[in-house]
Amino acid sequence: MQTSHWIALSIGLFAVLGGFTGLGVLLFSLHKSTTRYFDAKFEQVDIRFEQVDTRFEHIEVRFNNIEKRLSELSDSIAALNKAHIDHLDHHITN
């Protein structure tokens, strides 16, 4: 082969390698930017689920408070009924 053929072949080889390198850099940067985008989206989803969990915890606390109040109310009604029955028993026996 002549020297000019070797020069043309080496320039072509460097061009192909440079093209692959450029394509690799482009794909890598695209991968990084989409990964950051999806990471940000997943973080937003996580924050939203944490807010939902917090809301459910508040609802659960409210239900626990209501349940406790209903229990206290039930105890009060039972005590009033007992007092009323005791009062009636006192009138009946006397």
C-alpha positions as CSV (number, residue, x, y, z in Angstrom):
1,M,0.0,0.0,0.0
2,Q,1.1,3.5,-0.6
3,T,1.7,6.0,2.2
4,S,-1.3,8.1,1.1
5,H,-3.6,5.0,1.6
6,W,-2.2,4.4,5.1
7,I,-2.8,8.1,5.9
8,A,-6.4,8.0,4.6
9,L,-7.0,4.7,6.4
10,S,-5.7,6.1,9.7
11,I,-7.7,9.3,9.3
12,G,-10.8,7.3,8.6
13,L,-10.2,5.0,11.6
14,F,-9.7,8.1,13.9
15,A,-12.9,9.6,12.5
16,V,-14.9,6.4,13.2
17,L,-13.4,6.2,16.7
18,G,-14.1,9.9,17.3
19,G,-17.7,9.3,16.1
20,F,-18.2,6.4,18.5
21,T,-16.7,8.5,21.3
22,G,-18.9,11.4,20.6
23,L,-22.0,9.1,20.4
24,G,-20.9,7.6,23.7
25,V,-20.6,11.0,25.4
26,L,-23.9,12.0,24.0
27,L,-25.7,8.9,25.2
28,F,-24.0,9.1,28.6
29,S,-25.1,12.7,29.1
30,L,-28.6,11.9,28.0
31,H,-28.7,9.0,30.4
32,K,-27.5,11.3,33.3
33,S,-30.1,14.0,32.5
34,T,-33.0,11.5,32.2
35,T,-31.8,9.7,35.4
36,R,-31.8,13.0,37.3
37,Y,-35.3,13.8,35.9
38,F,-36.7,10.5,37.0
39,D,-35.0,10.7,40.4
40,A,-36.6,14.1,40.9
41,K,-40.0,12.7,39.9
42,F,-39.6,9.8,42.2
43,E,-38.6,12.1,45.0
44,Q,-41.7,14.1,44.4
45,V,-43.8,10.9,44.5
46,D,-42.1,9.9,47.8
47,I,-42.9,13.3,49.3
48,R,-46.5,13.0,48.2
49,F,-46.8,9.6,49.7
50,E,-45.2,10.9,52.9
51,Q,-47.8,13.6,52.9
52,V,-50.6,11.1,52.4
53,D,-49.1,8.9,55.2
54,T,-49.0,12.0,57.5
55,R,-52.7,12.7,56.6
56,F,-53.7,9.2,57.4
57,E,-51.8,9.4,60.7
58,H,-53.7,12.6,61.5
59,I,-57.0,10.8,60.6
60,E,-56.0,7.8,62.7
61,V,-55.2,10.1,65.7
62,R,-58.6,11.8,65.2
63,F,-60.4,8.5,65.1
64,N,-58.5,7.4,68.2
65,N,-59.6,10.6,70.0
66,I,-63.2,10.1,68.9
67,E,-63.0,6.5,70.0
68,K,-61.6,7.6,73.4
69,R,-64.3,10.2,73.8
70,L,-67.0,7.7,72.8
71,S,-65.6,5.3,75.4
72,E,-65.7,8.1,78.0
73,L,-69.2,9.0,77.0
74,S,-70.3,5.4,77.2
75,D,-68.7,5.1,80.7
76,S,-70.5,8.3,81.8
77,I,-73.9,7.0,80.4
78,A,-73.3,3.7,82.3
79,A,-72.5,5.5,85.5
80,L,-75.7,7.7,85.1
81,N,-77.8,4.6,84.4
82,K,-76.4,2.9,87.5
83,A,-77.0,6.0,89.6
84,H,-80.6,6.3,88.3
85,I,-81.2,2.6,89.0
86,D,-79.8,2.9,92.4
87,H,-82.0,6.0,93.0
88,L,-85.1,4.1,91.9
89,D,-84.1,1.1,94.0
90,H,-83.8,3.5,97.0
91,H,-87.3,4.8,96.4
92,I,-88.8,1.3,95.9
93,T,-87.2,-0.1,99.0
94,N,-88.1,2.8,101.2
